[in-house]
Amino acid sequence: MADEHEDVGQPERVEGPTPAGGAYALAYFYDDARNSVPKEQSTGMEIQEFDDDGRMIHRTYLEKLPA
């Protein structure tokens, strides 16, 4: 079965149980214009959680608040 990972830049993969009960998570890093950037340059991120079959079960968006 093909997984449901979205092509939104180079992710950082984290193995193990996720908060939503998934098997692993992928974290994508963005700048203010939602361009994919390295983690160190990011101002926001998207975390996608997946089950054992590669199906996305939860998505979380995070962004830096204005100072």
Secondary structure, 3 states (H helix, E strand, C coil): CCCCCCCCCCCEEEECCCCCCCCEEEEEEECCCCCECCHHHCCEEEEEEECCCCCEEEEEEEECCCC
